[in-house]
Amino acid sequence: MSASRQSERLKSLLIASVLIILTCFLGLTPYSYLAPVPEDAQSFERVMRSAAPGDEVIELPFSWRPSDESATEEIFKFTFRPETADNNNYYLFVPYYQQRLQLKAGDEIIYDSDAEGPWRGSLIFSNALIRLPDSVRQGELIKFEIIVSTLKIQPMRPLGTLSNFYIGELEALQPSYLKSDFVLSLFMPALIGISFFWTVNCLTIYFLRPKDVVFGWLSGTLLLNSLMGFPLFFPYFPSLYLFIGYFLLLPALLGPVLLGFTFAVINKDLPPSLVKGFGVILLILAIAVTFFGALLQEIVFSFSLPVLALCLLVSIYQLTAHFLKHRETDKLILVLGYLLILQGLVHDFAIHAQLIHDWIFAARINSLLTLMGVALYLTKVQVETSNLLDDAASDLQHRLSEKEEELTLAFASQKNLLESQTISKERRRITQDLHDGVAGHLVTIMALSDADTIEKDEITNTARHALMDLRLVMDTLSNTEADLRFTLATFRDRCLHPVQALGIDIQWVIGELADKRRWRTNELLNIVRILQEALNNALRHGQPDAIRFEVQEDPDGQLTFVVTNSGGMSYSASDYSGPDGMGIRSMKTRAEMLNGKLTIEPLPTGAKVTLTLSAQSKESGR
């Protein structure tokens, strides 16, 4: 590690430590100032506590946890004398207590919190504003007893608390009561509801954009934090107390999730070893809660809360180091938010350890407010990012429209060019076919016409052949379905029937043709031209007695066209060395255009011409 990097880490650690120490100091400050009691109300900070062997004077606030873990009660005695005999508007205000409170004047029960609602258990404070009875109007000294009861709720140990209290007129005490009641009864449930809303919001963003991992971690943090406040509702659903031990383990689960959120914010990955370590700790805690419920408080305060505190301290250090390096203001704000959560944890721990006396558990409030603020800020950033993306998408769409228009024009121009080239190519092909067939016959007719001895029959036959050739070309090109069977039938009708009139035995053998290929008309015309040239060569040079045409297709899709002439003269390459040899070259050229193979095999009394078209060569010809 370089010296500069080590110096940066020490600087970050020092600054984070100072901030943490100051925060812990602030955590030891009570929140009672949020609901101050007017000076004209009489304050009771010392009372008599009933205890064996006799009463003792104690100072309020006073908290206790019975060692026998049974339902117990503490009795606190005090006296009150009204200042004026005609005053009939006296109230007693108790800012906070745990768990059940009763007020007695002599044998008369003036107030019982059990009649106002269910016991809230040892996780939540309650408050009370009690109208004193008519007996206080007499201007005499009245003896009162405040009885605070604690209830054993498995697996929790009972815990009781009584704050200092006040007696005064309703106008003096009611504002403070309403403020504390708002925090205890309305503000916290409202925060939990809002937190659930932001949980759903962050989860929705994460599911829509899984790449935004920070929203996934944040939704988990908000959810766990909200669930930690659920004991507020346990008094209304007593059966939920069976699971209170697992709810108290939520801080140990919240810590790693909060740490994961922190690492996601600074674009780091949570170390896998750390994740596994937290998993083992959670498993051990869950087993401990299941089998050692009596030690739940000890488990929570010895393991669960320290895990959360440790993760929070690591998060504060990581964010502080990131801010010092990159100077990103939002990271500094998040550091302050984490310090606020830490202040609440220290404050609540101090209450449970009886280091301070207060009626507000700050950790839930601070953490919920901080995380909801973070969620609001990140959502705002996400909205701004989405707006920028929308603007960029709109600009891109405009540019794409322009390019699309340009491409459309270019495509139209290219299409016209290709159509022109296709038409020109087709024109040349047809011209070549006419030249190879009809034009050759016309040249022969012209030569015969110029001869000194004109043989009418020969001219007529040549003209008939020219007409037949022209019809063959037209029939093949007019075959819109480009069907091989139809093409072969046309060839047989146009070319072979006239040959049969010469007394030559024509054998036509067509096997089973699956032929699932898609042919082009020019390909079929090339096949016809090869067969036609093979027929012409046999008639012109072989003087055959029989000609056999055979077409077969094997299971692999290979097509074989065989033209065999026999009963005449054997094939000799020297017979085609002259101008007539152009026909064989034309046949081979057309076979190459079909990506096929043409072979000519001499026989004792003729020749065998074979055209082979494999399925692969046929497809590659496209």
ZAMARGU-4260 file (C-alpha; in steps of 0.2 Angstrom, whole numbers, plus 5000, padded with zeros to 4 digits):
<rodrens>
0) 5000/5000/5000 | 5007/5017/4995 | 5010/5030/5008 | 4998/5042/5001 | 4984/5029/5001
5) 4988/5025/5019 | 4987/5043/5023 | 4970/5045/5015 | 4963/5030/5025 | 4970/5037/5041
10) 4962/5054/5038 | 4945/5046/5033 | 4946/5035/5049 | 4950/5050/5060 | 4936/5061/5053
15) 4924/5047/5054 | 4929/5043/5072 | 4927/5061/5077 | 4909/5062/5069 | 4905/5046/5078
20) 4910/5052/5095 | 4901/5068/5093 | 4885/5058/5088 | 4887/5046/5103 | 4888/5061/5114
25) 4872/5069/5106 | 4863/5052/5108 | 4864/5054/5127 | 4853/5069/5126 | 4835/5066/5131
30) 4821/5072/5119 | 4810/5078/5133 | 4812/5096/5127 | 4800/5091/5112 | 4786/5092/5124
35) 4791/5104/5138 | 4779/5106/5153 | 4774/5124/5158 | 4782/5131/5173 | 4765/5134/5182
40) 4762/5115/5183 | 4768/5106/5199 | 4781/5094/5196 | 4784/5078/5205 | 4802/5071/5204
45) 4802/5062/5221 | 4789/5049/5227 | 4788/5036/5240 | 4790/5018/5233 | 4782/5004/5243
50) 4796/4991/5246 | 4800/4978/5260 | 4803/4981/5274 | 4796/4999/5272 | 4793/5013/5260
55) 4808/5022/5252 | 4810/5039/5243 | 4815/5037/5225 | 4819/5049/5211 | 4809/5049/5195
60) 4811/5043/5181 | 4812/5026/5188 | 4814/5010/5178 | 4815/4992/5184 | 4816/4974/5177
65) 4810/4961/5189 | 4822/4946/5192 | 4809/4933/5194 | 4802/4937/5176 | 4784/4936/5183
70) 4770/4949/5182 | 4774/4962/5195 | 4768/4979/5201 | 4777/4994/5209 | 4767/5006/5220
75) 4772/5025/5221 | 4764/5036/5234 | 4763/5055/5234 | 4752/5069/5241 | 4744/5084/5233
80) 4736/5100/5240 | 4727/5111/5228 | 4732/5129/5230 | 4714/5136/5230 | 4699/5128/5236
85) 4688/5133/5222 | 4699/5126/5208 | 4690/5112/5199 | 4701/5109/5184 | 4716/5099/5190
90) 4724/5085/5179 | 4739/5074/5181 | 4750/5071/5166 | 4762/5057/5165 | 4774/5059/5150
95) 4778/5041/5149 | 4777/5024/5158 | 4778/5005/5155 | 4767/4995/5154 | 4750/4997/5164
100) 4746/5012/5175 | 4733/5014/5188 | 4729/5030/5199 | 4721/5028/5216 | 4715/5040/5229
105) 4712/5031/5244 | 4702/5016/5239 | 4695/5024/5224 | 4702/5019/5207 | 4703/5035/5197
110) 4711/5029/5181 | 4716/5012/5174 | 4725/5012/5157 | 4719/4994/5154 | 4702/5002/5152
115) 4709/5013/5139 | 4717/5000/5128 | 4728/4985/5128 | 4745/4983/5136 | 4758/4989/5125
120) 4772/4978/5131 | 4790/4982/5136 | 4795/4989/5119 | 4783/5004/5118 | 4780/5019/5130
125) 4763/5025/5134 | 4757/5042/5141 | 4742/5048/5151 | 4732/5064/5155 | 4720/5060/5170
130) 4707/5071/5177 | 4708/5071/5196 | 4692/5068/5206 | 4681/5081/5215 | 4690/5077/5231
135) 4704/5088/5226 | 4693/5103/5226 | 4692/5104/5245 | 4709/5112/5247 | 4714/5097/5258
140) 4729/5086/5257 | 4725/5071/5246 | 4735/5055/5246 | 4737/5046/5229 | 4745/5030/5223
145) 4752/5027/5206 | 4753/5008/5202 | 4763/5003/5187 | 4761/4984/5182 | 4773/4974/5172
150) 4767/4959/5162 | 4778/4944/5157 | 4776/4941/5138 | 4785/4926/5131 | 4799/4927/5127
155) 4802/4944/5134 | 4806/4948/5152 | 4795/4961/5160 | 4801/4979/5160 | 4793/4994/5170
160) 4795/5013/5169 | 4788/5028/5177 | 4793/5046/5172 | 4791/5061/5183 | 4774/5068/5182
165) 4764/5085/5184 | 4748/5091/5191 | 4741/5107/5184 | 4726/5115/5175 | 4721/5107/5158
170) 4726/5122/5148 | 4744/5120/5155 | 4746/5102/5152 | 4736/5098/5137 | 4748/5105/5124
175) 4762/5094/5131 | 4751/5078/5132 | 4745/5081/5114 | 4763/5082/5108 | 4769/5067/5116
180) 4753/5057/5111 | 4756/5063/5093 | 4773/5055/5093 | 4768/5039/5102 | 4752/5035/5094
185) 4751/5044/5077 | 4768/5049/5071 | 4777/5032/5072 | 4763/5022/5064 | 4762/5036/5050
190) 4780/5034/5047 | 4779/5015/5046 | 4765/5017/5033 | 4775/5030/5023 | 4790/5019/5024
195) 4781/5004/5017 | 4775/5015/5002 | 4793/5020/4998 | 4798/5002/5000 | 4785/4997/4986
200) 4791/5012/4976 | 4809/5007/4977 | 4805/4989/4973 | 4795/4994/4958 | 4810/5004/4951
205) 4822/4989/4955 | 4810/4977/4946 | 4808/4988/4931 | 4827/4992/4930 | 4837/4978/4938
210) 4853/4987/4934 | 4849/5000/4948 | 4855/4988/4962 | 4855/5003/4974 | 4836/5003/4974
215) 4835/4984/4978 | 4846/4987/4993 | 4836/5002/4998 | 4820/4993/4997 | 4827/4979/5008
220) 4833/4992/5021 | 4816/5001/5021 | 4806/4985/5023 | 4817/4979/5037 | 4816/4996/5046
225) 4797/4996/5044 | 4796/4979/5051 | 4806/4984/5066 | 4792/4996/5071 | 4778/4982/5069
230) 4778/4979/5088 | 4768/4995/5089 | 4753/4985/5083 | 4757/4969/5094 | 4745/4975/5108
235) 4730/4975/5095 | 4736/4957/5089 | 4742/4948/5104 | 4746/4932/5094 | 4760/4941/5086
240) 4770/4941/5102 | 4774/4923/5098 | 4786/4930/5085 | 4793/4945/5094 | 4809/4936/5096
245) 4812/4935/5078 | 4806/4953/5076 | 4820/4958/5088 | 4833/4950/5077 | 4829/4961/5063
250) 4843/4973/5068 | 4855/4960/5064 | 4848/4957/5047 | 4846/4976/5044 | 4864/4979/5047
255) 4871/4969/5032 | 4857/4975/5020 | 4861/4993/5025 | 4880/4989/5022 | 4875/4982/5005
260) 4866/4998/5001 | 4881/5008/5006 | 4892/4999/4995 | 4880/5000/4980 | 4879/5019/4983
265) 4898/5020/4981 | 4898/5008/4967 | 4907/4994/4976 | 4902/4975/4978 | 4899/4968/4995
270) 4913/4955/4999 | 4906/4938/4997 | 4915/4932/5013 | 4907/4946/5023 | 4890/4940/5016
275) 4893/4923/5022 | 4899/4929/5039 | 4883/4938/5042 | 4873/4923/5036 | 4881/4912/5049
280) 4878/4925/5063 | 4860/4927/5058 | 4858/4908/5059 | 4866/4907/5076 | 4855/4921/5082
285) 4839/4912/5075 | 4843/4896/5084 | 4847/4905/5100 | 4830/4914/5100 | 4821/4898/5096
290) 4829/4887/5110 | 4834/4900/5122 | 4820/4913/5122 | 4822/4917/5141 | 4839/4925/5136
295) 4831/4936/5122 | 4835/4953/5129 | 4853/4947/5132 | 4854/4940/5114 | 4847/4956/5107
300) 4858/4968/5116 | 4874/4957/5115 | 4873/4952/5097 | 4859/4959/5087 | 4861/4977/5090
305) 4880/4976/5090 | 4879/4969/5072 | 4868/4983/5066 | 4880/4996/5075 | 4896/4988/5067
310) 4888/4989/5050 | 4883/5007/5053 | 4900/5012/5058 | 4908/5003/5043 | 4896/5012/5032
315) 4900/5029/5039 | 4918/5026/5037 | 4916/5020/5019 | 4905/5035/5014 | 4917/5047/5023
320) 4932/5040/5013 | 4922/5041/4997 | 4917/5059/5000 | 4935/5065/5004 | 4941/5057/4988
325) 4927/5062/4976 | 4919/5077/4985 | 4901/5071/4981 | 4889/5081/4991 | 4875/5068/4991
330) 4888/5056/5000 | 4891/5069/5013 | 4872/5071/5016 | 4870/5052/5017 | 4884/5052/5030
335) 4874/5064/5041 | 4859/5053/5039 | 4869/5038/5045 | 4875/5048/5060 | 4857/5053/5064
340) 4853/5034/5064 | 4868/5031/5075 | 4862/5045/5087 | 4845/5036/5089 | 4853/5019/5092
345) 4864/5027/5106 | 4849/5036/5113 | 4838/5020/5114 | 4852/5010/5121 | 4855/5023/5134
350) 4837/5022/5139 | 4837/5003/5141 | 4853/5004/5151 | 4845/5018/5162 | 4859/5030/5158
355) 4846/5043/5153 | 4827/5044/5156 | 4817/5049/5140 | 4800/5044/5133 | 4805/5044/5114
360) 4814/5029/5106 | 4823/5039/5093 | 4831/5025/5083 | 4815/5021/5073 | 4811/5039/5070
365) 4828/5044/5064 | 4831/5029/5053 | 4814/5030/5045 | 4816/5048/5042 | 4833/5046/5035
370) 4829/5032/5024 | 4814/5040/5017 | 4824/5055/5013 | 4836/5045/5004 | 4822/5036/4994
375) 4815/5053/4990 | 4832/5060/4984 | 4836/5044/4974 | 4819/5044/4966 | 4821/5062/4962
380) 4838/5058/4954 | 4830/5044/4944 | 4816/5055/4938 | 4829/5068/4932 | 4839/5054/4924
385) 4823/5047/4915 | 4819/5065/4909 | 4837/5066/4902 | 4835/5049/4894 | 4818/5054/4887
390) 4825/5070/4879 | 4840/5059/4872 | 4827/5047/4865 | 4817/5060/4857 | 4832/5068/4849
395) 4838/5050/4844 | 4821/5047/4837 | 4822/5063/4827 | 4839/5058/4820 | 4833/5041/4816
400) 4818/5048/4807 | 4830/5058/4796 | 4841/5043/4793 | 4826/5032/4789 | 4820/5044/4776
405) 4838/5045/4768 | 4838/5026/4769 | 4821/5025/4761 | 4827/5036/4746 | 4843/5026/4745
410) 4833/5010/4745 | 4821/5016/4732 | 4836/5021/4721 | 4845/5004/4724 | 4829/4995/4721
415) 4826/5004/4704 | 4844/5000/4699 | 4842/4982/4704 | 4826/4980/4694 | 4834/4988/4679
420) 4849/4976/4681 | 4838/4961/4683 | 4828/4966/4668 | 4844/4969/4658 | 4851/4952/4664
425) 4834/4943/4659 | 4834/4951/4642 | 4852/4945/4639 | 4847/4928/4645 | 4832/4927/4634
430) 4842/4934/4619 | 4856/4921/4622 | 4842/4907/4623 | 4834/4913/4607 | 4852/4915/4599
435) 4856/4897/4604 | 4840/4890/4597 | 4829/4900/4585 | 4843/4911/4579 | 4853/4896/4574
440) 4839/4889/4564 | 4835/4906/4556 | 4854/4906/4550 | 4852/4889/4543 | 4836/4894/4534
445) 4845/4909/4527 | 4860/4899/4521 | 4848/4886/4512 | 4839/4901/4504 | 4855/4907/4497
450) 4861/4890/4490 | 4860/4887/4472 | 4849/4872/4475 | 4835/4875/4486 | 4827/4861/4494
455) 4810/4866/4500 | 4808/4852/4513 | 4824/4855/4521 | 4819/4874/4523 | 4802/4869/4530
460) 4810/4856/4542 | 4822/4869/4549 | 4808/4882/4550 | 4798/4870/4560 | 4812/4866/4572
465) 4814/4885/4574 | 4796/4887/4579 | 4796/4871/4590 | 4812/4878/4599 | 4803/4895/4601
470) 4788/4887/4608 | 4799/4877/4620 | 4807/4893/4627 | 4790/4901/4629 | 4782/4886/4637
475) 4797/4885/4650 | 4797/4904/4653 | 4778/4904/4655 | 4779/4890/4669 | 4775/4902/4683
480) 4775/4889/4696 | 4793/4884/4690 | 4788/4865/4691 | 4801/4852/4686 | 4787/4839/4681
485) 4778/4852/4670 | 4794/4857/4662 | 4799/4839/4658 | 4782/4836/4651 | 4783/4851/4640
490) 4800/4845/4633 | 4793/4828/4630 | 4779/4835/4620 | 4789/4848/4610 | 4805/4838/4607
495) 4802/4819/4608 | 4786/4817/4599 | 4793/4824/4582 | 4808/4812/4584 | 4796/4797/4586
500) 4789/4801/4569 | 4807/4797/4562 | 4805/4779/4568 | 4817/4781/4583 | 4812/4771/4598
505) 4810/4784/4612 | 4810/4777/4630 | 4804/4790/4644 | 4808/4784/4662 | 4804/4796/4676
510) 4806/4790/4694 | 4798/4796/4710 | 4802/4814/4711 | 4799/4822/4728 | 4808/4838/4722
515) 4804/4850/4736 | 4816/4862/4729 | 4810/4879/4723 | 4816/4882/4705 | 4818/4897/4695
520) 4813/4898/4677 | 4830/4901/4670 | 4836/4885/4680 | 4823/4875/4672 | 4827/4882/4655
525) 4845/4877/4657 | 4840/4859/4661 | 4829/4859/4645 | 4843/4866/4634 | 4855/4853/4641
530) 4843/4839/4637 | 4839/4847/4620 | 4857/4848/4615 | 4860/4830/4621 | 4845/4825/4609
535) 4851/4835/4595 | 4869/4828/4596 | 4862/4810/4597 | 4852/4814/4581 | 4865/4823/4572
540) 4881/4812/4576 | 4875/4796/4583 | 4862/4790/4570 | 4853/4780/4584 | 4839/4767/4583
545) 4834/4771/4601 | 4835/4786/4613 | 4832/4783/4632 | 4828/4798/4644 | 4829/4794/4662
550) 4826/4806/4677 | 4829/4799/4695 | 4830/4807/4713 | 4839/4798/4727 | 4834/4800/4746
555) 4847/4813/4748 | 4838/4824/4735 | 4851/4822/4721 | 4844/4823/4704 | 4851/4813/4689
560) 4846/4816/4671 | 4853/4803/4659 | 4851/4803/4640 | 4857/4787/4631 | 4857/4784/4612
565) 4861/4767/4605 | 4860/4757/4589 | 4871/4769/4580 | 4888/4776/4580 | 4899/4777/4595
570) 4904/4794/4602 | 4920/4801/4597 | 4927/4818/4604 | 4935/4821/4587 | 4917/4822/4580
575) 4915/4838/4590 | 4931/4846/4587 | 4924/4858/4574 | 4911/4872/4576 | 4898/4859/4582
580) 4908/4857/4598 | 4901/4873/4604 | 4885/4863/4609 | 4895/4853/4621 | 4903/4868/4629
585) 4887/4876/4630 | 4880/4861/4639 | 4894/4861/4652 | 4892/4880/4654 | 4874/4878/4658
590) 4878/4864/4670 | 4890/4875/4679 | 4877/4888/4681 | 4866/4875/4689 | 4881/4871/4701
595) 4880/4853/4693 | 4891/4841/4684 | 4890/4835/4666 | 4898/4819/4659 | 4898/4811/4642
600) 4902/4793/4641 | 4905/4784/4625 | 4896/4768/4622 | 4899/4754/4608 | 4884/4760/4598
605) 4881/4777/4605 | 4884/4789/4620 | 4878/4792/4637 | 4875/4810/4644 | 4873/4812/4662
610) 4868/4828/4672 | 4869/4827/4691 | 4862/4840/4702 | 4865/4837/4721 | 4854/4845/4734
615) 4869/4855/4741 | 4874/4861/4724 | 4856/4866/4720 | 4854/4877/4736 | 4871/4885/4733
620) 4866/4890/4716 | 4854/4902/4723
</rodrens>
